[in-house]
Amino acid sequence: MPQNYNGTNYDAFAAFDREILAAQAPQVYSQSGSGEEAPALHRSSSEEKELTPQQSKRKAQNRAAQRAFRERKERHVKELEEKLSNLEATSSNVLSENERLKRELQKITTENQILRATSAAHAAAAPAPPATVDVGPISYSPTDFYDIVLEPHKNKTPSHRISTHPETGEPLLGAAAAWDMITSDAAYVDGQIDIAAVSEFLRPRAVCDGQGPVFQESTIREAIRVNASLGKDELI
């Protein structure tokens, strides 16, 4: 069949036929002894009879050669057609695989974008982690301490007053003095004291020295000791 190569129609059969005729012409026409080149294929039946045995033999050989050449030509063309068909099939498979890979890549890209958007949405909606409640000097201010320990009493003014128990002679500390004693303790400095727990422990243990609420020194030391060793749950 004609094939198109670089914009030119190429007929393989016609080209092979021309090559055969060109190869046979000198042999066929040389038998006539003249310079005229009449195609051997156009001889009449009478001319066939006029051929010598030698010419007939040569003609038969030429026909056999033509037949063999046409067979080789047909085989060659068939091989070329098969190769072309295989190349076209391979090209089609490569294009199909390329399209499949493109679709797979697009799918993965889309899934990745959805995953990122979902993760960002979940992170935005997640509640913030609870703030860490530290113990020690930064957990409570003096005002917070005074509000808790003086809450049951009418006189809520913190005092640095230190008096003594009339019977035992034990020091009695006002709220401000009690705060100073707690925050100067080594356990508080090391961060082992929870002021909130100590405040709750001292609130119901205040006594009155006639001037306002005060706390026994031994009670304050007990609050520090228990809180440092057992934790705030043991104090409440």
C-alpha positions in Angstrom: 0.0 0.0 0.0 1.3 3.6 -0.6 2.9 5.1 2.4 3.5 8.8 3.1 7.0 9.7 4.1 7.9 13.3 4.6 5.0 14.5 2.6 5.7 12.2 -0.5 3.5 9.3 -1.5 5.7 6.2 -1.9 4.4 3.0 -3.6 6.8 0.2 -2.6 5.3 -2.2 -5.2 5.7 0.3 -8.1 9.2 1.1 -7.1 10.2 -2.6 -7.0 8.5 -3.2 -10.4 10.5 -0.4 -12.0 13.7 -1.9 -10.6 12.8 -5.3 -12.1 12.1 -3.9 -15.5 15.3 -1.8 -15.5 17.3 -5.0 -14.6 15.6 -7.1 -17.3 15.6 -4.6 -20.2 19.2 -5.2 -21.4 18.7 -9.0 -21.4 15.4 -9.1 -23.2 16.1 -6.4 -25.8 19.7 -7.6 -26.6 18.2 -10.7 -28.3 16.6 -8.6 -31.1 20.0 -7.2 -32.2 18.5 -3.8 -32.8 18.7 -0.6 -30.8 14.9 -0.5 -30.3 13.6 -1.2 -26.8 10.2 -2.9 -27.0 8.9 -4.2 -23.7 9.1 -8.0 -23.5 5.8 -8.1 -21.6 4.0 -6.8 -24.8 5.1 -9.6 -27.1 2.3 -11.4 -29.0 1.8 -15.1 -29.0 3.4 -15.3 -32.4 6.5 -13.6 -31.1 6.6 -16.2 -28.2 6.7 -18.9 -30.8 9.6 -17.3 -32.6 11.8 -17.4 -29.5 14.7 -19.8 -29.6 15.0 -22.4 -26.8 17.7 -20.3 -25.3 15.6 -17.2 -25.3 12.6 -19.1 -23.8 14.8 -20.5 -21.1 16.1 -17.0 -20.3 12.6 -15.6 -20.3 11.5 -18.4 -17.9 14.4 -17.6 -15.7 13.5 -13.9 -15.8 9.9 -14.7 -14.8 11.1 -16.9 -11.9 13.4 -14.1 -10.8 10.5 -11.6 -11.0 8.3 -13.9 -9.0 11.0 -14.5 -6.3 11.7 -10.8 -6.2 8.0 -10.0 -5.8 7.8 -12.5 -3.0 10.8 -11.0 -1.2 9.3 -7.6 -1.8 5.9 -8.7 -0.3 7.6 -10.3 2.7 9.6 -7.1 3.3 6.6 -4.9 3.0 4.7 -7.2 5.3 7.5 -7.0 7.9 7.5 -3.2 7.6 3.8 -3.1 8.0 4.0 -5.4 11.1 6.7 -3.2 12.6 4.6 -0.1 11.9 1.6 -1.7 13.5 3.7 -2.7 16.6 5.1 0.8 16.9 1.6 2.3 16.6 0.3 -0.1 19.3 3.3 0.7 21.6 2.7 4.4 21.1 -0.9 4.0 21.9 -0.1 2.1 25.1 2.4 4.7 26.1 -0.1 7.5 25.6 -2.7 5.6 27.6 -0.3 4.9 30.5 0.8 8.6 30.4 -2.9 9.7 30.7 -3.5 7.2 33.5 -0.5 8.5 35.4 -1.6 12.1 35.0 -5.0 11.2 36.4 -3.4 9.4 39.3 -1.2 12.4 40.0 -4.1 14.7 39.9 -6.1 12.5 42.3 -3.2 12.3 44.8 -2.7 16.1 44.5 -6.4 16.7 45.2 -6.4 14.3 48.2 -3.3 16.0 49.6 -4.9 19.4 49.3 -8.1 18.1 51.1 -6.0 16.5 53.8 -4.1 19.7 54.4 -7.3 21.8 54.5 -9.0 19.3 56.9 -5.9 19.2 59.2 -5.9 23.0 59.3 -9.6 23.1 60.1 -9.2 20.6 62.9 -6.3 22.5 64.3 -8.3 25.7 64.3 -11.3 24.1 65.9 -9.3 22.2 68.6 -9.5 23.8 72.1 -6.4 25.4 73.4 -4.5 23.2 75.8 -5.1 24.2 79.5 -2.6 26.6 80.9 -0.1 25.0 83.3 -0.8 26.0 86.9 2.6 26.5 88.4 3.3 26.4 92.1 5.7 28.6 94.0 6.3 32.3 93.8 4.6 33.0 90.4 1.4 31.0 91.1 -0.3 33.4 93.5 -0.1 37.1 94.4 -0.3 38.4 98.0 -3.8 39.9 97.2 -5.1 36.4 96.2 -3.7 35.0 99.4 -5.3 37.7 101.5 -8.7 37.4 99.8 -8.9 33.7 100.6 -7.6 33.5 104.2 -9.5 36.7 105.3 -12.7 35.8 103.4 -14.7 34.6 106.6 -13.7 37.7 108.6 -15.1 41.2 108.8 -11.7 42.7 109.0 -10.1 42.0 105.7 -7.2 44.3 106.0 -3.9 42.4 105.7 -1.5 43.1 108.6 2.1 42.4 109.3 1.3 42.3 113.0 3.0 39.6 115.1 1.6 38.9 118.6 1.9 36.0 121.0 -0.7 33.6 122.3 -1.6 34.6 125.9 -1.4 31.0 127.2 1.3 29.3 125.1 3.3 32.3 124.1 3.3 31.0 120.5 3.7 33.7 117.8 0.5 34.8 116.1 1.0 36.3 112.6 -1.3 38.6 110.7 -2.2 37.7 107.1 0.7 39.8 105.6 3.2 38.4 108.1 1.9 34.8 107.3 2.5 35.5 103.6 6.0 36.7 104.3 6.7 33.5 106.3 5.4 31.2 103.6 7.2 32.9 100.7 10.5 32.9 102.6 10.4 29.1 103.2 12.9 27.0 101.2 10.1 24.7 99.9 8.3 27.8 98.4 11.5 29.0 96.8 12.0 25.5 95.2 8.5 25.7 93.7 7.1 23.0 96.0 4.3 25.1 97.5 0.9 25.7 96.0 -0.3 28.9 97.6 -3.9 28.2 96.7 -3.8 25.0 98.7 -2.1 26.6 101.6 -4.6 29.4 101.6 -7.5 27.0 101.7 -5.8 25.1 104.6 -5.3 28.3 106.7 -8.7 30.0 106.0 -10.7 28.0 108.6 -7.8 28.0 111.1 -7.5 31.7 111.8 -7.9 33.0 115.4 -8.5 36.4 116.8 -6.0 38.2 119.1 -8.5 41.1 119.8 -7.3 43.2 116.9 -8.1 40.9 114.0 -7.6 37.5 112.4 -4.1 36.0 113.0 -2.6 32.6 112.4 -0.5 30.5 114.7 3.1 30.0 113.6 2.8 26.2 114.1 -0.3 26.1 111.9 1.5 27.9 109.1 4.5 25.6 109.3 2.1 22.6 109.2 0.5 23.9 106.0 3.9 24.3 104.4 5.0 20.9 105.5 1.9 19.0 104.4 1.6 20.8 101.1 5.3 20.2 100.2 5.1 16.5 101.0 1.7 15.4 100.0 0.3 18.0 97.6 -2.6 20.4 97.7 -5.3 17.7 97.7 -4.2 16.7 101.2 -4.7 20.2 102.5 -8.2 20.9 101.3 
